[in-house]
């Protein structure tokens, strides 16, 4: 019975670590750029856009398609960075359980 109690305590500790990691993920920010820094997008949490900066030289008639492509690229860059940070937070929280696929349990990341 000691083993079961110890296992339950470990599970509760891991659950708390995962909740803490999720709270950190909600506050995590990342910034992505494109066009050599002409477009910058800030993201927070699961991917909420918090800021968009566009170089004035792109705000001219005829540059709409280029601007749209740069915005998409900057968002992809920021999302990739945010996903990397969030995966690291979850990996750290999961400890030895990281990457394990346990039947009946949600995949950690």
LINQUI-V887554 format. One record per pair of residues at least 4 apart in sequence whose C-alpha atoms are under 8 Angstrom apart, sorted by the first residue. I is the first residue (numbers start at 1). J is the second residue. D is the distance in Angstrom with one decimal. If there is no record, write none. Layout:
[[I/J/D] [I/J/D]]
This chain:
[[1/5/6.4] [2/6/6.1] [3/7/6.0] [4/8/6.1] [5/9/6.2] [6/10/6.2] [7/11/6.1] [8/12/6.2] [9/13/6.1] [10/14/6.1] [11/15/6.1] [12/16/6.2] [13/17/6.3] [14/18/6.1] [14/93/7.0] [14/94/6.5] [15/19/6.2] [16/20/6.1] [17/21/6.1] [17/93/5.1] [17/94/7.4] [18/22/6.1] [18/90/6.8] [18/93/5.5] [18/94/6.8] [19/23/6.3] [20/24/6.3] [21/25/6.1] [21/89/5.8] [21/90/6.1] [21/93/6.3] [22/26/6.3] [22/90/7.7] [23/27/6.8] [24/28/6.1] [24/89/7.9] [25/45/5.5] [25/46/7.4] [25/86/5.7] [25/89/7.4] [26/44/6.9] [26/45/3.9] [26/46/6.6] [27/44/6.3] [27/45/5.4] [28/44/5.6] [28/45/5.3] [28/82/7.3] [28/85/7.8] [28/86/7.7] [29/42/7.1] [29/43/5.5] [29/44/4.3] [29/45/6.5] [29/82/6.6] [30/42/5.8] [30/43/5.3] [30/44/6.5] [30/78/5.5] [30/79/7.4] [30/81/6.2] [30/82/5.4] [31/40/6.8] [31/41/5.6] [31/42/4.4] [31/43/6.2] [31/77/7.7] [31/78/4.9] [31/81/7.7] [32/40/5.6] [32/41/5.3] [32/42/6.5] [32/74/4.8] [32/75/6.1] [32/76/7.3] [32/77/4.7] [32/78/3.7] [32/79/7.5] [32/81/7.6] [33/37/5.3] [33/38/7.3] [33/39/5.6] [33/40/4.4] [33/41/6.4] [33/73/7.4] [33/74/4.4] [33/75/7.6] [33/77/6.5] [33/78/7.2] [34/38/6.3] [34/39/5.4] [34/40/6.7] [34/70/5.7] [34/71/7.4] [34/73/6.0] [34/74/4.9] [34/77/7.8] [35/39/6.4] [35/70/6.3] [38/53/7.8] [38/54/5.9] [38/55/5.0] [38/58/7.9] [39/52/7.3] [39/53/5.6] [39/54/4.7] [39/55/6.4] [39/70/6.4] [39/71/6.4] [39/74/6.5] [40/51/7.9] [40/52/5.7] [40/53/5.0] [40/54/6.7] [40/71/7.7] [40/74/6.0] [41/49/7.1] [41/50/7.5] [41/51/5.5] [41/52/4.6] [41/53/6.5] [41/71/7.5] [41/74/5.9] [41/75/5.9] [41/78/6.7] [42/49/5.9] [42/50/5.2] [42/51/4.8] [42/52/6.5] [42/75/7.9] [42/78/6.7] [43/47/5.4] [43/48/5.3] [43/49/4.6] [43/50/5.4] [43/51/7.2] [43/78/6.5] [43/79/7.2] [43/82/7.5] [44/48/5.2] [44/49/6.5] [44/50/6.5] [44/82/7.7] [45/82/7.9] [47/79/6.6] [47/82/7.6] [54/58/7.1] [55/59/7.5] [58/63/6.1] [58/67/6.5] [59/63/6.9] [59/64/7.9] [60/64/7.9] [63/67/6.0] [64/68/6.1] [65/69/6.3] [66/70/6.2] [67/71/6.2] [68/72/6.3] [69/73/6.2] [70/74/6.0] [71/75/6.1] [72/76/6.2] [73/77/6.2] [74/78/6.2] [75/79/6.0] [76/80/6.1] [77/81/6.4] [78/82/6.1] [79/83/6.0] [80/84/6.2] [81/85/6.4] [82/86/6.1] [83/87/6.0] [84/88/6.2] [85/89/6.3] [86/90/6.3] [87/91/6.0] [87/109/6.4] [88/92/6.1] [89/93/6.2] [90/94/6.0] [90/98/7.9] [90/108/7.0] [90/109/6.8] [91/95/6.3] [91/98/5.4] [91/99/7.8] [91/108/8.0] [91/109/7.7] [92/98/7.9] [94/98/5.0] [94/108/7.4] [98/108/6.9] [99/107/7.7] [99/108/7.0] [99/109/7.3] [100/107/7.6] [101/105/7.5] [101/106/8.0] [101/107/6.2] [102/106/7.8] [102/107/7.8]]
